[in-house]
Amino acid sequence: MPKPQAGEYARIRHHLDKALEEAKAWDEVKAEDRKKAYRYYRARKLGSPRPGQPKVVSSDVLDAVEAMLPDLLEIFAGSEEPVAIKPRTTRATDSARLNKHLLKYQRERQLNWFEFLYTWLKDGLLYRNGICRWGWKYEERVHEERYETIFLPELRQKLDQGAELVSYDQEIPSPLGGQALGLTNAVIREIEVITDQPEIEVIPPGNFLISRSSKAIKNAPFVALRDFPTRYELRQVKEQLGYFDLNAIPKESVSSTEEEQSSFQEIGREDPYAGDDEGPGQWDRVERFTCYVLWPGDNGEMVPMVATLANERLIGWQENVFKEPPFLSWSPILDTHKFEGISLVDLTMEYQHIKTTLWRALLSFMAHQTAPQHLYERDAGVDLNALLAGRPHSLIGVDPGKLGAVRALERPQLGQDVWRFIEFLEAGKEQRLGVTRLNQGLMGGSLNDTARGMMSLMQKADKRLRLIARLFAEMGLKPLFRRLIKMNQDFIDQEMVLGVSESEDVTLSPEMLGGDLDLVVNVGLGNSDSAMTIQQMQQLLGILLQVGQTPQGQGLITPQNIYHVVRHIVEAMGRPGAQFITDPDEQGGMYGFAPNGQGAYGAAGAGMPGQAGPGPAGPGVVGPPGMGPGGGAVAQEIPPELMARLQAAQGQGPGGVLN
């Protein structure tokens, strides 16, 4: 979009200046809380101890955040799909499957998924809101190539892809006459696509601005992203983003925000942008604000627009192709009807402050116990220099009759109340956070040290963790996946081949990605502990196998039921299910239960492995196929590997009889 006319330009600048000033003022208020959160997390300095007093700081905030992160990352970066893609209609089944493969490919091959999740989760736990930006990244390079000989089909293919024929020497004539076969010494200007994929990044605290009255990003009247690109980087994206007046950007010294400078000072570092104005002109950094606003259109409707300011100069004004600000936010604890949530720091910092005070008092007490003070009478005739030196086996001179002129200052012993109070603080902190020492493997003993009792304690402690995981999935991943699917449908314009496994490729074209799709969250629905999942699935497997042996249950259990249970066991062990067990549907229903005692999983009366005759009858027999008493044919045989896994999961012996 070209530069706005003078009158509209002035109106745009007035609106942007007012909205940006309000958003900056609101963010400065929140910045004080973020600076405090980072200070408590780093646990470097806290309070103002007197000279000579201990400066130790308790690290409760850091412990709480770092203890919760591994469990959350295990949920969202593991083998399970945190958000499942489901078709709304039967015609969208193939589209749902292809979109699932494509998203998995993009997460594993194109996006730095683990680091992205780690940073996004950590920002939410620390700073009340974790902000990410999503978008589509397209980069191309134009270059000229010379071909000594190029034939017509290859030339047409390149021209269809946007190439341009610059020059050539002569045509290659056809022996049969008619159209030439090709060209010699042809120079072709080609477009090489370097990047054409989704792009996601976590926005640092303080670089995301939103209007004070907003409760959600999607319908916010003003949202802005602050960053510090170089002038060279602005020129690189000038055509793509429609920038104008780049030469008119004023030259100003650039520095980080006050919040970033505070974080650098906390760890003893200097502002990396300080003094940047001394560099070469192309590498000068500018302060850029990419603003997302609603602006009245020609027909009176509000149109989503993107305005770009560089050193307070308007250099970009175009329509927002995404129709909404490309940002997502999540909070570990919701403060309802507000954009800003509640962080783990808000729950923990008072405990950290109290424990820091207690630690310093305890260290001071121990210092006095190990190096006691003494009382002495003035002019008592005692060699004070020898007394202060305190060397082992040294002699201290005392005048006659003055042996009792020096005595140690008696201090009371430290009572048990202090230790009980510290334990009381730990218990209160664990109840508030839902992160216990038991979950972290740090509790050496427990009042309830039985397996069932320990599992019960962990289940209760996991409730808060599962709630936070569900909030992240609903507020973060689910809308992010929806945006990724929409961008794939809008921007992918060529056929792709994806390797979904070591032995399978999937070919997809742009029209195959369309369809009515739903997203379903699969986390926070039950116990997230893998050991509990394995135990429950093994119990369920035993129930299914026993039910399948009864005449009444033969129509209730299918190979798909068994497959899903075993697949969940394998995936709970952290292994991809497709490598260890095969979907019966892909085998054409090869294995199954059959009436009259026949079947792949040995209903009552099934034979022993390799037998084709009557086998031992009675409940509990889970032998591989054979004939039951009423059977008349040999059932198909289960692969030995599958039977071995089933028996191992149920603790069976090689004969297939349930223990």
LINRA-V157582 format. One record per residue. N is the residue number from 1. RES is the residue in one small letter. OMEGA is omega in whole degrees, 0 to 359 (NA if undefined). Layout:
N:RES:OMEGA + N:RES:OMEGA
//
This chain:
1:m:181 + 2:p:179 + 3:k:180 + 4:p:176 + 5:q:189 + 6:a:182 + 7:g:180 + 8:e:178 + 9:y:181 + 10:a:179 + 11:r:179 + 12:i:182 + 13:r:180 + 14:h:180 + 15:h:182 + 16:l:181 + 17:d:181 + 18:k:181 + 19:a:181 + 20:l:178 + 21:e:179 + 22:e:181 + 23:a:178 + 24:k:180 + 25:a:179 + 26:w:181 + 27:d:178 + 28:e:175 + 29:v:180 + 30:k:181 + 31:a:178 + 32:e:178 + 33:d:179 + 34:r:177 + 35:k:177 + 36:k:179 + 37:a:180 + 38:y:179 + 39:r:178 + 40:y:180 + 41:y:181 + 42:r:176 + 43:a:178 + 44:r:182 + 45:k:178 + 46:l:181 + 47:g:181 + 48:s:180 + 49:p:179 + 50:r:178 + 51:p:181 + 52:g:180 + 53:q:180 + 54:p:179 + 55:k:181 + 56:v:180 + 57:v:175 + 58:s:186 + 59:s:184 + 60:d:180 + 61:v:179 + 62:l:181 + 63:d:182 + 64:a:182 + 65:v:184 + 66:e:176 + 67:a:182 + 68:m:184 + 69:l:182 + 70:p:180 + 71:d:179 + 72:l:179 + 73:l:177 + 74:e:179 + 75:i:190 + 76:f:180 + 77:a:180 + 78:g:184 + 79:s:180 + 80:e:175 + 81:e:181 + 82:p:178 + 83:v:183 + 84:a:177 + 85:i:183 + 86:k:177 + 87:p:175 + 88:r:179 + 89:t:180 + 90:t:179 + 91:r:180 + 92:a:182 + 93:t:180 + 94:d:179 + 95:s:178 + 96:a:180 + 97:r:181 + 98:l:177 + 99:n:176 + 100:k:179 + 101:h:182 + 102:l:178 + 103:l:178 + 104:k:178 + 105:y:181 + 106:q:179 + 107:r:186 + 108:e:188 + 109:r:188 + 110:q:184 + 111:l:176 + 112:n:195 + 113:w:185 + 114:f:179 + 115:e:178 + 116:f:179 + 117:l:181 + 118:y:183 + 119:t:182 + 120:w:177 + 121:l:184 + 122:k:178 + 123:d:178 + 124:g:180 + 125:l:184 + 126:l:194 + 127:y:177 + 128:r:178 + 129:n:170 + 130:g:186 + 131:i:173 + 132:c:176 + 133:r:178 + 134:w:180 + 135:g:180 + 136:w:182 + 137:k:179 + 138:y:177 + 139:e:179 + 140:e:179 + 141:r:179 + 142:v:180 + 143:h:181 + 144:e:179 + 145:e:177 + 146:r:179 + 147:y:177 + 148:e:177 + 149:t:175 + 150:i:182 + 151:f:191 + 152:l:180 + 153:p:179 + 154:e:179 + 155:l:179 + 156:r:179 + 157:q:179 + 158:k:179 + 159:l:177 + 160:d:180 + 161:q:176 + 162:g:179 + 163:a:182 + 164:e:178 + 165:l:183 + 166:v:181 + 167:s:175 + 168:y:181 + 169:d:182 + 170:q:178 + 171:e:175 + 172:i:185 + 173:p:177 + 174:s:179 + 175:p:182 + 176:l:183 + 177:g:179 + 178:g:186 + 179:q:180 + 180:a:180 + 181:l:183 + 182:g:183 + 183:l:175 + 184:t:180 + 185:n:181 + 186:a:175 + 187:v:184 + 188:i:175 + 189:r:186 + 190:e:176 + 191:i:178 + 192:e:179 + 193:v:181 + 194:i:181 + 195:t:176 + 196:d:189 + 197:q:175 + 198:p:179 + 199:e:177 + 200:i:177 + 201:e:177 + 202:v:183 + 203:i:179 + 204:p:178 + 205:p:180 + 206:g:179 + 207:n:178 + 208:f:181 + 209:l:179 + 210:i:181 + 211:s:187 + 212:r:187 + 213:s:187 + 214:s:174 + 215:k:178 + 216:a:183 + 217:i:189 + 218:k:182 + 219:n:179 + 220:a:179 + 221:p:180 + 222:f:175 + 223:v:182 + 224:a:175 + 225:l:179 + 226:r:173 + 227:d:188 + 228:f:178 + 229:p:174 + 230:t:177 + 231:r:178 + 232:y:179 + 233:e:177 + 234:l:180 + 235:r:179 + 236:q:183 + 237:v:183 + 238:k:183 + 239:e:183 + 240:q:183 + 241:l:176 + 242:g:180 + 243:y:176 + 244:f:177 + 245:d:180 + 246:l:180 + 247:n:181 + 248:a:179 + 249:i:182 + 250:p:179 + 251:k:180 + 252:e:175 + 253:s:184 + 254:v:175 + 255:s:178 + 256:s:176 + 257:t:179 + 258:e:179 + 259:e:179 + 260:e:177 + 261:q:178 + 262:s:180 + 263:s:176 + 264:f:179 + 265:q:181 + 266:e:181 + 267:i:176 + 268:g:180 + 269:r:178 + 270:e:178 + 271:d:182 + 272:p:180 + 273:y:183 + 274:a:179 + 275:g:183 + 276:d:183 + 277:d:179 + 278:e:185 + 279:g:177 + 280:p:186 + 281:g:183 + 282:q:183 + 283:w:173 + 284:d:176 + 285:r:177 + 286:v:176 + 287:e:183 + 288:r:172 + 289:f:174 + 290:t:190 + 291:c:178 + 292:y:187 + 293:v:172 + 294:l:186 + 295:w:181 + 296:p:178 + 297:g:182 + 298:d:182 + 299:n:178 + 300:g:179 + 301:e:178 + 302:m:185 + 303:v:175 + 304:p:182 + 305:m:176 + 306:v:177 + 307:a:182 + 308:t:176 + 309:l:176 + 310:a:186 + 311:n:177 + 312:e:177 + 313:r:179 + 314:l:182 + 315:i:181 + 316:g:179 + 317:w:182 + 318:q:182 + 319:e:180 + 320:n:183 + 321:v:181 + 322:f:178 + 323:k:178 + 324:e:176 + 325:p:185 + 326:p:181 + 327:f:175 + 328:l:181 + 329:s:174 + 330:w:178 + 331:s:180 + 332:p:177 + 333:i:182 + 334:l:166 + 335:d:196 + 336:t:178 + 337:h:177 + 338:k:177 + 339:f:183 + 340:e:180 + 341:g:179 + 342:i:184 + 343:s:174 + 344:l:178 + 345:v:179 + 346:d:181 + 347:l:194 + 348:t:194 + 349:m:178 + 350:e:175 + 351:y:178 + 352:q:180 + 353:h:180 + 354:i:181 + 355:k:177 + 356:t:178 + 357:t:179 + 358:l:180 + 359:w:181 + 360:r:178 + 361:a:179 + 362:l:179 + 363:l:177 + 364:s:179 + 365:f:180 + 366:m:178 + 367:a:178 + 368:h:179 + 369:q:182 + 370:t:178 + 371:a:188 + 372:p:174 + 373:q:182 + 374:h:172 + 375:l:178 + 376:y:177 + 377:e:177 + 378:r:182 + 379:d:182 + 380:a:180 + 381:g:180 + 382:v:177 + 383:d:184 + 384:l:179 + 385:n:177 + 386:a:178 + 387:l:181 + 388:l:180 + 389:a:173 + 390:g:179 + 391:r:178 + 392:p:177 + 393:h:179 + 394:s:180 + 395:l:179 + 396:i:183 + 397:g:180 + 398:v:178 + 399:d:179 + 400:p:178 + 401:g:182 + 402:k:184 + 403:l:180 + 404:g:182 + 405:a:179 + 406:v:176 + 407:r:181 + 408:a:177 + 409:l:183 + 410:e:177 + 411:r:180 + 412:p:177 + 413:q:178 + 414:l:182 + 415:g:180 + 416:q:181 + 417:d:180 + 418:v:181 + 419:w:177 + 420:r:180 + 421:f:177 + 422:i:178 + 423:e:176 + 424:f:177 + 425:l:180 + 426:e:180 + 427:a:178 + 428:g:179 + 429:k:180 + 430:e:178 + 431:q:182 + 432:r:185 + 433:l:189 + 434:g:177 + 435:v:184 + 436:t:174 + 437:r:178 + 438:l:179 + 439:n:182 + 440:q:182 + 441:g:185 + 442:l:182 + 443:m:183 + 444:g:179 + 445:g:181 + 446:s:178 + 447:l:181 + 448:n:189 + 449:d:172 + 450:t:181 + 451:a:180 + 452:r:180 + 453:g:178 + 454:m:179 + 455:m:179 + 456:s:178 + 457:l:181 + 458:m:178 + 459:q:180 + 460:k:180 + 461:a:182 + 462:d:183 + 463:k:180 + 464:r:179 + 465:l:181 + 466:r:177 + 467:l:178 + 468:i:178 + 469:a:180 + 470:r:178 + 471:l:179 + 472:f:180 + 473:a:183 + 474:e:184 + 475:m:186 + 476:g:189 + 477:l:183 + 478:k:176 + 479:p:177 + 480:l:178 + 481:f:179 + 482:r:178 + 483:r:179 + 484:l:178 + 485:i:181 + 486:k:180 + 487:m:177 + 488:n:179 + 489:q:184 + 490:d:192 + 491:f:177 + 492:i:184 + 493:d:179 + 494:q:178 + 495:e:182 + 496:m:175 + 497:v:183 + 498:l:173 + 499:g:184 + 500:v:176 + 501:s:181 + 502:e:184 + 503:s:185 + 504:e:172 + 505:d:177 + 506:v:176 + 507:t:180 + 508:l:177 + 509:s:184 + 510:p:183 + 511:e:180 + 512:m:183 + 513:l:182 + 514:g:180 + 515:g:178 + 516:d:185 + 517:l:173 + 518:d:176 + 519:l:183 + 520:v:180 + 521:v:183 + 522:n:182 + 523:v:179 + 524:g:181 + 525:l:182 + 526:g:182 + 527:n:181 + 528:s:182 + 529:d:184 + 530:s:179 + 531:a:177 + 532:m:179 + 533:t:180 + 534:i:180 + 535:q:180 + 536:q:180 + 537:m:177 + 538:q:177 + 539:q:179 + 540:l:179 + 541:l:178 + 542:g:179 + 543:i:181 + 544:l:181 + 545:l:179 + 546:q:178 + 547:v:181 + 548:g:180 + 549:q:183 + 550:t:178 + 551:p:181 + 552:q:185 + 553:g:184 + 554:q:179 + 555:g:183 + 556:l:187 + 557:i:178 + 558:t:176 + 559:p:178 + 560:q:178 + 561:n:180 + 562:i:182 + 563:y:183 + 564:h:180 + 565:v:181 + 566:v:179 + 567:r:178 + 568:h:178 + 569:i:181 + 570:v:182 + 571:e:175 + 572:a:175 + 573:m:179 + 574:g:181 + 575:r:176 + 576:p:185 + 577:g:185 + 578:a:181 + 579:q:187 + 580:f:182 + 581:i:185 + 582:t:178 + 583:d:179 + 584:p:179 + 585:d:178 + 586:e:178 + 587:q:180 + 588:g:179 + 589:g:186 + 590:m:184 + 591:y:178 + 592:g:176 + 593:f:179 + 594:a:179 + 595:p:176 + 596:n:173 + 597:g:179 + 598:q:172 + 599:g:186 + 600:a:184 + 601:y:169 + 602:g:171 + 603:a:186 + 604:a:180 + 605:g:180 + 606:a:182 + 607:g:178 + 608:m:183 + 609:p:175 + 610:g:181 + 611:q:179 + 612:a:180 + 613:g:181 + 614:p:180 + 615:g:180 + 616:p:182 + 617:a:176 + 618:g:181 + 619:p:176 + 620:g:180 + 621:v:180 + 622:v:182 + 623:g:175 + 624:p:199 + 625:p:176 + 626:g:179 + 627:m:171 + 628:g:183 + 629:p:182 + 630:g:186 + 631:g:178 + 632:g:182 + 633:a:179 + 634:v:179 + 635:a:180 + 636:q:187 + 637:e:176 + 638:i:174 + 639:p:181 + 640:p:182 + 641:e:180 + 642:l:179 + 643:m:180 + 644:a:180 + 645:r:179 + 646:l:180 + 647:q:180 + 648:a:180 + 649:a:182 + 650:q:181 + 651:g:183 + 652:q:171 + 653:g:183 + 654:p:180 + 655:g:177 + 656:g:180 + 657:v:180 + 658:l:175 + 659:n:NA
//
